[in-house]
Amino acid sequence: MPAILERCRSYIEKVYREKLSTEFSDSICQVETGRQPVWRFVSADDLTSETHAGDGAAGVLLDPEIGLVSYLVPFHSRTSLRQQIICAMALGSRLSIEAESETPVTGAGDPRGPWHVIVTWLVDAEDRQSWIEDVAEVRRETPFSEDVSLDAIFLGTEEDLESQLDRYGFPRLLLQTRSVLKKQKIEDVTRWMSADDLVRAALTGFPSRFQKPEQRELAKGVVDAMEKFDDVSGAPNVVQFQNGPTRPRLLNSIRIENFRNLESLTLDFGNEGAGGMIIHGSNGTGKTSLCEAISLAMSGSSSAYRAFADRTREKDVSVTDRGREYLGGYLASVQSASGSGENAQPRIALNEEALSPPQLALPAETCSAEVAMDGTILPQGTSLVFAHMPAQELGARILRGYSALADYIEEYAESSVLRANTNRQDFLRTFGLSTSITKVDTAFERMARRETDRSLPGFPRPLVEWLDTIQVGAQLAWRWQEWGNESSRNALGVRLSQMDTSPSNLEAEIRSWLEEFNNLVALSQEVLKNVEARIGAVRPELDQLATRTRAWGEWLGAHKAASVASSAASQEPSPLAGKLDKLQAEQQRIVEQGRNAARHFDHLAQVDAYVRETWGKEHPDQCPTCGAGHAEQGGIVSVIQSWREQTAAERDRMRREYTRLKTEIDDLQKGLADHGQGQCPIGAGEQARIVEALKWLVPGEADFREWIAAKSQREELIAVILALRNNPVIPANVDAENEAGRVARDLAWQFADARQMFEAPSNWKPVKEKLTALLADIVNQHLPHTLGALWSELFLNLTPAPWLLPDRPSIDVACKRGEQRSTLQVKGRLARYILNQSEVNILGLGWFFTRYLTRGRFSHACLVMDDPAESLDQAGFRDLCRFWGTLIRLHRVYERPFHLVVTLGQENRAMEAARATGG
């Protein structure tokens, strides 16, 4: 352990030299008025008797800048923690160190402020639990042990001592805090915070990270932008302190009238260089009103006014002028009923200014005003919000201005990506396509479909519907559907989109599609020709045919139903109805035979005329059709005459048979009418004519009368009849060869342009992702040594038992969807769900002090904190009081103007804070 103490002393002296440019002093006499730290070895038993480094020794560091006596004590099995803590507590009451002939130092007489004591033990990692139990027992038995800050460094054997001391960092020495506070210009702090040099080094070889030439070219553009930033910035590492005063504004006094529950209040904070004022008041006495008045006087805004003016979140305020409403209706004295009138107006005056109503910022300016006051005024409860902020908002707060070069590069990349996406969207708009399309394959499909709809034949829906109504056209209608319905055209678009790199394949696919179209057109024309041959003669009568077919079919259906009912009632079939059905069927057969005989007779008459006039003169015995000889029958004329006589006789017989059947049918229908059964409204001749005209429209060998007797079949047939009244328009053929070439060329040109437009955003995506990830990595490398180190040091100063933390909280920066997001983590988990409320509050307080040191002090030489201890336990509050006292002391040592204004609701805590700060 003696060797470790010596090495610890050397390490601490080195970090003082590196961070503060301060050397250790050998004389303890200068401690009371000087600034140099002094190191001594003292007895580990009483912590006061000076000794040499060896067994039983402890190290003590006296730092007059922060008024700290810091003990470094080895811990082993013989260590009496209770005795050492009691000794430290005694020193906390009256600090006294004697060394040879040199005079003691008394903290009570130090005009810069009180001193305090910290004891840090050097503990082997294997003794960690033993030390924790010993400390817990002493703290339980001796509540006054909280007057002394305690901590431990747990040393392991896995790494060297200096690395372990680096990781511990000696936060109570406030080395990082003092290093930052010594910087007197905002430019110096910004330069210390900035990661520009790391960004510049990391981006030098950025293009080599990409394989595709297009992406390498974009990455080279990022590097070129970085070089242009050097040219235009002049001082690349400096972020200008915009809208800030040349010197920090002082807070010496404030006067308030008619401000909420403060009717009249005057506070004089004093004109001394640095000091504090602790204001105590129970709930409702106006502590928060005071802090808001200071905030409004300094910046024209406050956390409450910002929330009130935010139209996106505050929906319950309906007035247009929210500033006037807040001033007159919410800030006016509660003693005034309306808040109107000059005497009732709230008025504030800082320092020597005249009383006047607060000049509220415009709602759009409240965010920038809040940023300006971040690190100057801490509204009640806001320190708890810090750890609960969403990652995006926390990232914006922590990384604001962290690297001007990174911000510039990010803005360049963002604008380039936006420009590429805008060009893509404009391109899509020219084709009437959705701007939300982000994949080039989808764009190809939509473009191909658009071009086929625009330049190629459309789907002939009326023709297809007409074909589908007639049996002879149903198969062709299906082929038309397969060629060009919605799904088929979509499929064509997909096929064409996959041929963007092969114009010849594009042309072949389109030509094949057009050739199928021409083929379907030809088949449609053939179907229409056949239908016209069958229906052309009766087309003018189709409406009457439909009406008569319906009447006949309805009668047949009713007649059939009546026959069935009559048969069911008598259990015997109706003889008249049955005979009538047979006669009508026979009549229909005779009509067909008679029609055939008439056609045969007409044919023979034509042949007879031809033979007599032409053929018979040279071939009197030979048949003109088959060439057979008929000399034995008297020649071909005699044979034809014999057939004509036979056919005429057959035709006459059919006529007589038809007349006989008609007479019998008429008699039977009259008999049926006498029995209550109606007569068919369609005569036998008309029935035969209907059958002749429409028989081809019913399937196969179906009986026409039976077919139309069924209602559903009859209505289908009538629909077909009505559809046949007008012929559909058949599209004209196209020149498949030329049209295919033209459309293929247009599509190839469109595909080439689309690929170029879509490749830019696609190529930017990996470049932007790697750039953002690279910058996030740089932040994660740089942050722990700058802002992260300062914040960690500050919140550890406010943590009474840091050894009980699962791990030190840290700021984690991650890249998600192109944004840098930050979270507070403990062992890779969200700190707000692991730490208790007091610890979470300490994290926020640490950040508030961080913002004061790096920004707030350059605009306002004060800190205003509204009841910051509300969520702190007593031990944490005592550490906060000690830090307040140290902060005031540092400003006195560095001769910086500073006023600390704290409002507290608990009287005992207000008294303790007043003792620590002199306020």
Beta strands, then each sheet from edge to edge (+ up, - down):
strand 1: 38-43
strand 2: 57-63
strand 3: 68-74
strand 4: 116-124
strand 5: 149-155
strand 6: 253-259
strand 7: 262-268
strand 8: 274-280
strand 9: 347-350
strand 10: 377-378
strand 11: 810-816
strand 12: 819-826
strand 13: 829-830
strand 14: 862-866
strand 15: 898-904
sheet 1: 1+ 2- 3+ 4+ 5+
sheet 2: 7+ 6- 9+
sheet 3: 8+ 15+ 14+ 10+
sheet 4: 11+ 12- 13+
end
